[in-house]
């Protein structure tokens, strides 16, 4: 009697089952190999600070096998990318928070251990810039109040101190540019107030000119008010960037914050993975509130 179970048509069922198992084992082995390769590449990219590439590799690993290790790698990669992205955008408090969270995380995790040095660097730079930013803003407000009260000499000293900062970050550079403009206004006021006083005779002779000048000044002020009222909105700034860059609907163009006379706009996309989703920033842009002109933020 034949020991093999055969299909009525003569097909050996046991043999088919055997080869099916072999095929499944081979596929499983290939999947495990792809998982291990993606995981290792993710770690390699983490170690060199290439967080976007690391995120992609950990996502690929999760597609092959959902493990806590791959998920942790993805979270760390996205966190470090977000931290440096926040720093570049001038959102220093967010960068500080992210770096602090990484440094207080489980350092026995391989993913965390690979980014410790870079997280320390991010924390140090972000804290330095946050302190500098807050200090400049505080000094600017103090100088602005002095200027409004007519204490021009005192205001000028503070503005001059502010512009001595030489940090190469567009957020600080914008504040310094603003201080420079206000410093020119203060110097003009000091020069005007320092001119010789008019005699009564001079005043009588110049009455007509003064009235004319006053009307001119009023017209200028009205023009400046009208120009200020014509400033574009943040929504319009978003539309300017979307149209200028011809961004498709799936790309998000989002107003982030103000910097002086500029809106700061972030352009990014949301990437879905089995482990969740993360954002990938495509660029940061500044839009002039008055003119609508735009440039890259950094």
Backbone torsions as a table, in degrees:
resi	resn	phi	psi	omega
1	UNK	NA	135.2	-179.5
2	UNK	-71.2	127.1	-176.3
3	UNK	-78.0	-19.8	-179.5
4	UNK	-80.5	138.5	176.1
5	UNK	-81.7	121.0	-176.7
6	UNK	-115.2	146.2	172.7
7	UNK	-69.5	149.3	179.1
8	UNK	-51.1	-28.5	179.9
9	UNK	-81.7	-0.1	177.7
10	UNK	100.7	4.7	-178.0
11	UNK	-84.5	132.9	-179.2
12	UNK	-81.6	104.1	-175.1
13	UNK	-65.9	-40.2	-179.7
14	UNK	-63.2	-38.9	179.9
15	UNK	-65.8	-39.8	178.6
16	UNK	-63.0	-43.6	179.2
17	UNK	-61.5	-40.5	180.0
18	UNK	-61.6	-47.9	-179.4
19	UNK	-68.0	-31.6	177.0
20	UNK	-64.5	-41.7	178.4
21	UNK	-64.1	-42.8	177.4
22	UNK	-59.0	-42.6	-178.8
23	UNK	-63.7	-42.3	179.5
24	UNK	-64.6	-41.2	179.1
25	UNK	-62.9	-41.7	178.7
26	UNK	-62.8	-45.1	179.2
27	UNK	-62.2	-40.6	179.4
28	UNK	-63.7	-41.5	178.3
29	UNK	-63.5	-40.9	178.7
30	UNK	-64.2	-41.7	-179.8
31	UNK	-63.4	-43.8	178.6
32	UNK	-62.8	-39.1	179.8
33	UNK	-65.6	-42.9	179.0
34	UNK	-64.2	-38.0	177.7
35	UNK	-62.3	-49.4	-178.1
36	UNK	-62.7	-39.9	-179.9
37	UNK	-65.6	-44.9	179.8
38	UNK	-64.7	-40.5	179.7
39	UNK	-61.8	-45.2	-178.7
40	UNK	-66.7	-39.8	177.2
41	UNK	-63.3	-37.8	177.1
42	UNK	-60.1	-44.4	178.2
43	UNK	-64.2	-40.2	179.6
44	UNK	-61.5	-42.6	179.9
45	UNK	-69.6	-36.7	175.8
46	UNK	-58.4	-44.1	-175.9
47	UNK	-64.5	-29.5	-178.9
48	UNK	-99.0	6.8	176.3
49	UNK	76.1	17.7	178.0
50	UNK	-96.0	81.2	-167.4
51	UNK	-76.4	-31.5	176.3
52	UNK	-64.5	-45.4	178.5
53	UNK	-65.4	-38.2	178.1
54	UNK	-62.6	-43.3	179.5
55	UNK	-59.9	-41.4	179.6
56	UNK	-63.6	-41.3	-178.8
57	UNK	-68.4	-41.6	178.0
58	UNK	-66.3	-33.8	175.9
59	UNK	-65.3	-40.6	176.9
60	UNK	-63.4	-40.3	178.4
61	UNK	-62.7	-40.8	178.9
62	UNK	-66.4	-31.4	176.0
63	UNK	-63.5	-33.5	-179.1
64	UNK	-82.4	-38.9	-178.0
65	UNK	-157.8	124.7	179.9
66	UNK	-82.8	104.5	179.8
67	UNK	-128.3	157.1	177.6
68	UNK	-64.3	-33.0	-178.4
69	UNK	-64.5	-47.0	179.5
70	UNK	-67.2	-38.7	179.6
71	UNK	-65.4	-40.2	177.8
72	UNK	-63.6	-42.2	178.2
73	UNK	-59.8	-42.1	179.8
74	UNK	-64.3	-43.4	-179.9
75	UNK	-63.1	-42.6	-179.5
76	UNK	-66.7	-43.5	179.8
77	UNK	-61.0	-46.1	-179.5
78	UNK	-66.6	-37.0	179.8
79	UNK	-65.1	-45.8	-179.5
80	UNK	-66.4	-38.5	176.0
81	UNK	-62.2	-45.3	179.7
82	UNK	-63.9	-35.3	179.4
83	UNK	-64.4	-49.6	179.2
84	UNK	-69.1	-32.4	177.9
85	UNK	-65.1	-41.6	177.4
86	UNK	-64.1	-40.2	179.0
87	UNK	-61.5	-47.7	-179.1
88	UNK	-62.9	-32.5	-179.4
89	UNK	-81.5	-6.8	179.3
90	UNK	86.5	12.9	176.6
91	UNK	-93.5	72.8	-168.6
92	UNK	-67.1	-36.0	-179.4
93	UNK	-64.4	-35.3	177.1
94	UNK	-67.5	-41.6	178.4
95	UNK	-62.4	-40.5	178.0
96	UNK	-62.0	-45.5	-178.3
97	UNK	-62.4	-44.5	-179.1
98	UNK	-63.9	-46.2	179.7
99	UNK	-61.7	-41.7	179.7
100	UNK	-62.9	-41.3	179.3
101	UNK	-63.0	-38.9	178.0
102	UNK	-64.8	-44.1	-175.6
103	UNK	-70.8	-20.8	178.2
104	UNK	-101.4	5.8	178.9
105	UNK	-78.7	176.2	179.8
106	UNK	-66.6	104.9	-176.3
107	UNK	-79.0	-2.9	171.8
108	UNK	-76.5	-16.5	175.8
109	UNK	-68.9	132.6	-178.5
110	UNK	-61.7	-41.6	-178.9
111	UNK	-61.1	-45.0	-179.8
112	UNK	-65.2	-43.8	-177.3
113	UNK	-61.3	-30.2	-177.5
114	UNK	-74.8	-20.8	-176.6
115	UNK	-110.3	5.6	-176.3
116	UNK	-55.1	-49.1	-177.6
117	UNK	-62.4	-42.6	-179.2
118	UNK	-69.5	-34.6	177.4
119	UNK	-65.9	-38.2	176.3
120	UNK	-63.5	-41.6	178.3
121	UNK	-63.1	-43.7	178.5
122	UNK	-61.4	-44.7	-179.2
123	UNK	-62.0	-45.4	-178.7
124	UNK	-61.9	-47.3	-178.3
125	UNK	-67.7	-42.4	-178.0
126	UNK	-66.2	-41.3	178.4
127	UNK	-64.7	-40.6	178.9
128	UNK	-61.9	-46.4	-178.0
129	UNK	-70.1	-36.2	178.4
130	UNK	-63.9	-43.2	178.2
131	UNK	-64.1	-43.2	179.5
132	UNK	-64.0	-45.3	-179.8
133	UNK	-59.5	-49.2	-179.0
134	UNK	-62.2	-38.0	180.0
135	UNK	-66.3	-43.9	-179.5
136	UNK	-65.4	-43.6	179.3
137	UNK	-60.0	-42.2	179.0
138	UNK	-63.2	-43.8	179.4
139	UNK	-67.0	-37.4	178.5
140	UNK	-62.6	-44.6	-179.8
141	UNK	-62.6	-40.8	178.4
142	UNK	-63.2	-45.5	179.9
143	UNK	-65.7	-38.4	179.5
144	UNK	-61.7	-42.2	178.9
145	UNK	-64.4	-41.0	178.3
146	UNK	-63.9	-40.2	179.3
147	UNK	-63.4	-43.6	179.6
148	UNK	-64.5	-31.4	179.4
149	UNK	-84.2	1.7	178.7
150	UNK	82.7	9.1	178.3
151	UNK	-90.9	72.4	-169.7
152	UNK	-68.9	-39.3	-178.7
153	UNK	-62.2	-43.9	-179.9
154	UNK	-65.8	-41.0	179.1
155	UNK	-64.3	-40.5	-178.8
156	UNK	-61.0	-40.7	179.9
157	UNK	-60.6	-39.7	-179.3
158	UNK	-70.3	-44.5	178.4
159	UNK	-59.9	-40.7	179.3
160	UNK	-64.1	-35.3	177.9
161	UNK	-68.6	-38.0	-178.6
162	UNK	-63.7	-44.1	-174.1
163	UNK	-72.6	-4.8	176.8
164	UNK	-76.4	-15.0	178.3
165	UNK	-66.9	136.7	-175.2
166	UNK	-123.5	24.4	178.0
167	UNK	-67.8	131.2	-177.9
168	UNK	-91.3	73.5	174.2
169	UNK	-137.8	135.4	-171.1
170	UNK	-62.1	-28.3	178.0
171	UNK	-64.3	-47.0	178.9
172	UNK	-68.2	-40.4	-179.8
173	UNK	-61.4	-37.6	177.8
174	UNK	-65.3	-40.2	178.3
175	UNK	-65.1	-40.6	179.5
176	UNK	-66.2	-39.3	177.4
177	UNK	-61.7	-41.5	178.3
178	UNK	-64.0	-41.9	178.9
179	UNK	-64.0	-37.9	178.2
180	UNK	-61.6	-43.9	-179.6
181	UNK	-64.1	-42.9	-179.5
182	UNK	-69.4	-31.9	178.2
183	UNK	-65.0	-39.2	177.7
184	UNK	-63.8	-38.9	178.5
185	UNK	-63.7	-42.9	-179.2
186	UNK	-65.2	-42.0	179.3
187	UNK	-62.4	-38.5	178.0
188	UNK	-64.1	-41.0	178.5
189	UNK	-65.2	-40.6	178.5
190	UNK	-63.0	-42.5	-179.6
191	UNK	-64.4	-42.1	179.9
192	UNK	-66.9	-40.3	-179.3
193	UNK	-73.1	-18.3	-178.2
194	UNK	-90.3	-1.5	-179.2
195	UNK	-75.2	155.4	-178.2
196	UNK	-57.8	142.7	-179.9
197	UNK	-73.3	145.6	-179.7
198	UNK	-78.5	146.1	172.0
199	UNK	-80.3	170.4	179.6
200	UNK	-62.0	-36.5	-180.0
201	UNK	-65.7	-42.6	178.5
202	UNK	-60.3	-42.4	-177.5
203	UNK	-61.7	-41.9	-179.4
204	UNK	-64.7	-41.5	-178.1
205	UNK	-68.1	-29.2	-174.9
206	UNK	-98.7	6.5	-177.6
207	UNK	-56.6	-44.4	-178.0
208	UNK	-62.2	-42.3	-180.0
209	UNK	-65.5	-39.9	-179.4
210	UNK	-63.0	-42.3	179.5
211	UNK	-62.4	-40.6	178.8
212	UNK	-64.8	-42.5	179.5
213	UNK	-64.4	-38.1	179.4
214	UNK	-63.2	-40.6	178.3
215	UNK	-63.9	-39.6	179.0
216	UNK	-63.6	-42.9	179.1
217	UNK	-63.0	-40.7	178.8
218	UNK	-63.2	-39.9	178.5
219	UNK	-64.0	-40.0	178.6
220	UNK	-64.7	-42.1	179.6
221	UNK	-64.0	-40.4	177.6
222	UNK	-62.9	-40.7	179.7
223	UNK	-64.0	-43.3	179.5
224	UNK	-63.9	-39.1	177.8
225	UNK	-64.0	-42.6	179.5
226	UNK	-63.4	-41.0	179.1
227	UNK	-64.4	-38.3	179.3
228	UNK	-66.0	-39.5	179.8
229	UNK	-68.1	-20.3	-179.1
230	UNK	-89.1	5.6	-179.4
231	UNK	-59.3	142.8	-179.9
232	UNK	-73.1	157.7	179.0
233	UNK	-89.0	168.7	178.2
234	UNK	-65.0	-34.1	177.2
235	UNK	-63.8	-40.5	178.2
236	UNK	-67.1	-35.2	177.7
237	UNK	-63.6	-41.9	177.1
238	UNK	-59.8	-42.8	-178.3
239	UNK	-67.0	-35.3	178.0
240	UNK	-60.7	-46.2	-179.3
241	UNK	-67.5	-43.8	-179.3
242	UNK	-59.7	-45.1	-178.5
243	UNK	-70.6	-39.8	-177.7
244	UNK	-64.8	-38.1	-177.8
245	UNK	-94.9	-2.5	179.9
246	UNK	54.0	50.9	-176.4
247	UNK	-79.1	133.9	176.7
248	UNK	-70.0	168.7	-174.3
249	UNK	-65.2	-27.5	-177.3
250	UNK	-77.1	-10.5	176.5
251	UNK	-90.6	132.5	-177.0
252	UNK	-93.3	126.3	175.9
253	UNK	-113.7	112.0	-167.1
254	UNK	-132.1	128.3	173.0
255	UNK	-64.0	132.4	-178.2
256	UNK	-109.0	-51.8	179.9
257	UNK	-165.5	170.4	176.5
258	UNK	-92.6	147.0	170.3
259	UNK	-138.1	94.5	-177.8
260	UNK	62.5	-123.8	-179.2
261	UNK	-92.6	24.6	-178.0
262	UNK	-128.6	145.3	165.6
263	UNK	-92.6	137.3	176.0
264	UNK	-101.9	121.5	-174.1
265	UNK	-115.1	132.2	175.9
266	UNK	-102.9	136.1	175.4
267	UNK	-115.7	122.2	-177.0
268	UNK	-152.3	169.2	174.5
269	UNK	-128.9	154.6	178.2
270	UNK	-100.7	123.3	-178.5
271	UNK	-105.2	120.8	179.8
272	UNK	-89.4	136.1	175.5
273	UNK	-135.1	171.3	177.6
274	UNK	-63.6	-28.1	-179.2
275	UNK	-87.1	4.1	-179.3
276	UNK	131.9	-135.7	179.3
277	UNK	-150.0	158.3	175.7
278	UNK	-149.8	160.8	-179.1
279	UNK	-97.7	149.1	175.9
280	UNK	-126.2	111.6	-177.9
281	UNK	-75.2	130.9	178.9
282	UNK	-96.7	-21.3	178.3
283	UNK	170.1	162.7	175.4
284	UNK	-121.2	139.2	-175.4
285	UNK	-138.2	151.9	176.4
286	UNK	-113.2	136.9	178.1
287	UNK	-122.5	124.1	179.0
288	UNK	-66.7	125.2	-176.0
289	UNK	-64.9	-29.2	-175.9
290	UNK	-89.0	-43.3	-173.4
291	UNK	-100.7	-21.7	-175.8
292	UNK	81.3	0.4	178.2
293	UNK	-70.2	147.0	-175.9
294	UNK	-130.7	153.5	175.7
295	UNK	-146.2	165.7	173.1
296	UNK	-68.9	141.2	-176.7
297	UNK	-70.4	-34.4	178.5
298	UNK	-160.1	NA	NA
